[in-house]
């Protein structure tokens, strides 16, 4: 079996359990989304990059495609001002 850093890569690990003590804050959620009707997800991880985040979201929203997608933003900083981000992109 393939091992990386001493871990069996075919073994199942519960990484959510490892980090469940870390709080998450949902800043914005659009209601009534049928997740079975989404073709793909654009995931944008960011850390203290409000201007770059806005550019990334604008770029994703301005694509001319005929498929349904969702955008998930993961911000790893608790002092970013999530309300400000929600206000600017909504």
N, C-alpha and C positions, 0 to 999 in steps of 0.2 A: 504494500500500500504506500502511496505517495505521502511523505511527511514534509511539512514546512515548519521550521522552528520547533521541531519536536511534536507537532500536532498532526494527527491523522486527518487528511483533507477530505476523507469520505465519512468521517464521524460527524454526527449532528450535534451542534453546540447551541445552547439556549442563550444567545447574546442579549436578548431582550431582558432576561432575568438578571443578567450581570449589571445592567444599567437602569433597572426599574426604579431605583431610588432617585434618579434625576428627574426633576419636574419638567414638563413640557407645557407650553402655553399656546393654545390655538388662537390666532389673531384674527383670522378671516376664514369663513366657510360659506360656500355657496350652497344653498339648500336645493333639494329636489334634483339631484344629479343621479342618473341611472349609470352606475359604474359598469354595467354590462354593455353599455353603448359607447364606451370610450375606446378608441383605437390605440392610443399610446399616451404615455406620460412624459412631460418635460420636467425633470427634476433639477432644481437650481440650488446647490449648496452655497452658502455664503458666510462670511465672517467680517463684520464691520466694514461693509462695502455698499453703503446705501445708494450711491450714484451708479455704481456698476450693476447693482441689483435692478435698479429701474431700467437701465439699458437692456439688460438680459430679458426682463419681463416684456418690455416694449418690443424687442426683437421677436420673441415668441408669439406675441399677439398679432404682429404685423405680417406673419407668414401667410401666403396666399395658397391655402390647401383646402381640399374638400373632405377632410377627415375630422373626426371629433377627438379632441385631446384635452388633457387636464394639465395644469401647471402646479407643481408642488415646490414651495420654497422652504428650505431648512436653514434657519439662521442660528448660529451657535454662539450668540452673544446676548446676554440678558439686558444690556443697557442700550439697545439699538433704537428704542422708541417705536415699537410695533404699531402703535396707533398712527404715527406719522406715515409709516409705509402703507398702511391700509388706506389712509386718506389720499395719498398721492396716486395709488394705482386703481382705486375704485371709481 
